[in-house]
Amino acid sequence: MIVSLPISFNGIGVREGAGVALVCLVGVSRVQAFSLQFTTYRVGVAVRLPGGVTCLARLPLRRAGARSMEGSS
């Protein structure tokens, strides 16, 4: 829930800070906790990026299809 607060761009920094605070409670060092949080964020971005690129690449095709449907009615 802390990431949804509008105090940073895409929750970057807030997520890592909260993660460091929570993971340090179980005995993990601050550097390792930050690395874990930031790597998790990067993996999430890498997984979502191909879908975003695909969606943007298909946008012109959708517009062309909509125009052809308008012309035929």
N, C-alpha and C positions, 0 to 999 in steps of 0.2 A: 504494500500500500504506500510505502514511503516514496517509491519511484513515481507515483502518480501525482505527487505534489508539484505544482508549477514553479519550481525554484531553480531548475536547470534545464539544459537542452537535452531532451530524451532521457532524463534521469541519470546522465553520466556524472559520476562523482558522488551523487547521493546514494546510488546503488552500491557502489564500492565502499563508501564510508559505513553504511549500515551493515554491509556484509563483513567488513573488517571487525566492527564492534561485536557482532554476534559470533563470528567464528573464533575470535580471540578468547571468548569465554570458555572454549573447550581446549585451550592450550596450543593453538596454532599461532605461529609468529605473524606479525603484522604484514610482512613482505609476502609470505606465502598466502595469507588470506586475501590480500589485494590482488595477487596474481591469479588466484582462483576466480575471484569475482570478475576481473577484467577479461580473462580468457573465456569465461562463460558468456560474457556479453559479445565478444568477438565471434565466437562460434555461432551464436544466435543470429548475428548479422550476416555471417557467411551463408547460413542455411536459408535465410529469407531473401537474400539478394538475387538469386536466379529467378525466383518467382516474380519479384518486382520488375526485373529486366524483361521477362516474358510478357508480363502484363503491359508494359510500356510499348514493347515491340508489336503487340497485337492491336493496339489502339487505332492505328491508321486503317487496319483491315476492318475493324468494327465500324468505323466512320464511313468507309466506302460501302460496306454492306447496308448501312442505314440509308445512305443516299440512293442506292439502287432500289431499295424497298419503297422509298418515297416516290420515285419516278415511275414505278410500275402501278401505283394505285390511282 
